């Protein structure tokens, strides 16, 4: 599962929900372990963190807030998330934001 964008059904379901209620979004990120294509000396985590700060400012400027962001240490129950390295949770005041 390497999805970057919602498919048509996911987008339709998101837009069909009440537009004026708060929404929480969780991002589960996998980070490249192979440095090919990364700036010299950088890890995928370095690149992700450089992206995260301007994204945080953008989210907050539009009424959202970062609830949590941090490394995934392990998966306690179930299977399928073993490759996730980082999680972030944002709360938006509505789906219109």
N, C-alpha and C positions, 0 to 999 in steps of 0.2 A: 504494500500500500504506500504509494508515493504520490500523494495528491497535493496539489498546490492551490487549485481552485475548486469551488463547489460545482457539482454537476447540475444539470437543469432541474432535476427533482429536488435536490437539496436547496437550491436557491429559491425555488417555488415555495417550498415548505417554510423557509425562513421568512419570505415576504408575505406569506399568508397569515402569519401569526399577528396578534395585535401590535400595531406600530407604536403605540404610546406607552407601552410598559417597558420597564428595565429589562435588559438582556445581558447575560454573562457569556463570555466567549473564552474557551480554553484552547490554547495552542499546545500541541505536543510536537516537539521538534526532534528530528534526527539530524545529527551533525556528521559531515564527512570525516572519515578517519584518514583518507588518502589526501595528502596535501596538493595533489595535481590541480591546477587551476586556481589555487589560492595565492594571494600575494606572498612573496618570499618572507619566510620567518613567521607567518601567521598561521594560526590554527583556525578551524571552522568556528570554534567558539569565539575567538577574537573578532572574526568578521561579523558573527551574529550579534555580539555585544555592541559593536560600532553601529549596527543597524537599530538596535533596541533603544538607544537613548533618543534619537530623533523621533522614533515611533512613539515612545512614551510621551514626549512633548506634544506630538500631534493628537494622540488620544485624549490627553488632558485638556488641550485647547478646544476640543470638541465635546467637552462635558463628561468624558469617560475617566475611569481611574484604573490603575494597575492594582489588582487585589493581591497578586502573588506572582513572583518570578523566581525560579531557582532550578538547580540541577536535579535530575532524577537519579537517585542513588540505586534503587532496585525496585522490582515489582514483587509485591508480597503475595497477591492472590491472582490466579488466572494466568493466561499466556497471551502473547501477541504484542506486548508493549516493551519487550526486552531491549529493543534498539533505540527507544526514546532517551534522549540525553538531557532535555530541558523542557520545562513546562512554564507557561505563563497564563494567567487568568486576568481578564479585563472585564470591567462592568461598565456598560453604557446606559445612560438614562432612558434611551428608547432605541428602536431599530432604525429610526430616521437619522440618527447621528452618523 
